[in-house]
Amino acid sequence: MNIHRLGMILAGLVLFPAAGWFSAPYVALSMAPNCKANSVNVFHEAGREVITHSHWWFSSGMQGGNGTYSTEIRYKDLSGAETVKNILRSYELKYSLKSSHWRVETTRVTRLSGEDNHDSDIERYIDPLVKTAFTAPIMMFKLPGNNYMLGINERPRTLCQ
């Protein structure tokens, strides 16, 4: 074996693992799922019950993504009277892969229709992810088929289909 060939083998042994180390996060980011998800939340408060039915659509990119969030908020008071508010927002996210999770940040939210986010009677029922500057560590769990569960560690609550 000549010295040139030995040098190439040694260089390959050093450079290929290093290239894999630096490229692995980008490969993982490119596999972030596009998804649609639904959620229902029930809030029992003094004098009323509030129920939200939410629908998510998310399209991912290399370091971020965008989507649409719609929710119907139903307020039921003790007499049975009901008020309904519908919300539709678009949102943009950026994310980065950390050692054990995705760091997700909402960079932009646009009200497409419905009530304003700043209405105190609405804001606490809208998912925090559709509020500008929201940041969270998100875990992604692969399920059978092509489905994922997303959420905080040990409490994933969003099923991406």
For each residue, the residues with C-beta under 8 A, 3 or more apart:
1: 5 6
2: 5 6
3: 6 7
4: 7 8
5: 1 2 8 9
6: 1 2 3 9 10
7: 3 4 10 11
8: 4 5 11 12
9: 5 6 12 13
10: 6 7 13 14
11: 7 8 14 15
12: 8 9 15 16
13: 9 10 16 17
14: 10 11 17 18
15: 11 12 18 19
16: 12 13 19 20
17: 13 14 20 21
18: 14 15 21 22
19: 15 16 22 23
20: 16 17 23 24
21: 17 18 24
22: 18 19 25
23: 19 20 26 27
24: 20 21 27 28
25: 22 28 29 96 97
26: 23 29 30 62
27: 23 24 30 31
28: 24 25 31 32 97
29: 25 26 32 62 63 95 96 97
30: 26 27 62
31: 27 28
32: 28 29 60 65 95 102 140
33: 58 60 140 146 148 160
34: 58 59 60
35: 56 57 58 148 160 161
36: 55 56 57 58 160 161
37: 55 56 58 150 158 159 160 161
38: 53 54 55 56
39: 52 53 54 56 127 157 158
40: 51 52 53 54
41: 51 52 54 125
42: 49 50 51
43: 49 50 51 52 125
44: 49
45: 48 49 50
46:
47: 77 78
48: 45 75 76 77 78
49: 42 43 44 45 75 76
50: 42 43 45 73 74 75 76 125
51: 40 41 42 43 73 74 76
52: 39 40 41 43 71 72 73 74 125
53: 38 39 40 71 72 74
54: 38 39 40 41 69 70 71 72 127
55: 36 37 38 69 70 71
56: 35 36 37 38 39 67 68 69 158
57: 35 36 67 68 69
58: 33 34 35 36 37 65 66 67 160
59: 34 65 66 67
60: 32 33 34 64 65
61: 64 65 66
62: 26 29 30
63: 29 94 95 96
64: 60 61 92 93 94 95 107
65: 32 58 59 60 61 92 93 95
66: 58 59 61 90 91 92 93
67: 56 57 58 59 90 91 93
68: 56 57 88 89 90 91 112
69: 54 55 56 57 87 88 89 90 91 126 127 129 130
70: 54 55 86 87 88 89
71: 52 53 54 55 86 87 125 126 127
72: 52 53 54 84 85 86 87
73: 50 51 52 84 85 86 87 122 125
74: 50 51 52 53 82 83 84
75: 48 49 50 82 83 84 85 121
76: 48 49 50 51 80 81 82
77: 47 48 80 81 82
78: 47 48
79:
80: 76 77
81: 76 77
82: 74 75 76 77
83: 74 75
84: 72 73 74 75
85: 72 73 75 114 115 122
86: 70 71 72 73 113 114
87: 69 70 71 72 73 113 114 115 122 126
88: 68 69 70 111 112 113 114
89: 68 69 70 109 110 111 112 114 117 126 130
90: 66 67 68 69 109 110 112
91: 66 67 68 69 106 108 109 110 129 130
92: 64 65 66 106 107 108 109
93: 64 65 66 67 104 105 106 107 129
94: 63 64 104 105 107
95: 29 32 63 64 65 102 103 104 105 138
96: 25 29 63 102 103
97: 25 28 29 102 103
98: 101 102 103 137
99:
100: 139 153
101: 98 137 138 139 153
102: 32 95 96 97 98 137 138 139 140
103: 95 96 97 98 135 136 137 138
104: 93 94 95 129 135 136 137 138
105: 93 94 95 133 134 135
106: 91 92 93 109 129 130 131 132 133 134 135
107: 64 92 93 94 132
108: 91 92 132
109: 89 90 91 92 106 117 130 131 132
110: 89 90 91
111: 88 89 114 116 117
112: 68 88 89 90
113: 86 87 88
114: 85 86 87 88 89 111
115: 85 87 119 122
116: 111 119 122
117: 89 109 111 122 123 126 130 131
118: 123
119: 115 116 122 123
120: 123 124
121: 75
122: 73 85 87 115 116 117 119 125 126
123: 117 118 119 120 126 131
124: 120
125: 41 43 50 52 71 73 122
126: 69 71 87 89 117 122 123 130 131
127: 39 54 69 71 130
128: 131 134 136
129: 69 91 93 104 106 134 136
130: 69 89 91 106 109 117 126 127 134
131: 106 109 117 123 126 128 134
132: 106 107 108 109
133: 105 106
134: 105 106 128 129 130 131
135: 103 104 105 106
136: 103 104 128 129 152
137: 98 101 102 103 104 152 153
138: 95 101 102 103 104 150 151 152
139: 100 101 102 150 151 152 153 156
140: 32 33 102 148 149 150
141: 148 149 150 156
142: 148
143: 147 148 149 159
144: 147
145:
146: 33
147: 143 144 159 160 161
148: 33 35 140 141 142 143 159 160
149: 140 141 143 156 157 158 159 160
150: 37 138 139 140 141 156 157 158 160
151: 138 139 155 156 157 158
152: 136 137 138 139 155 156
153: 100 101 137 139
154:
155: 151 152
156: 139 141 149 150 151 152
157: 39 149 150 151
158: 37 39 56 149 150 151
159: 37 143 147 148 149
160: 33 35 36 37 58 147 148 149 150
161: 35 36 37 147
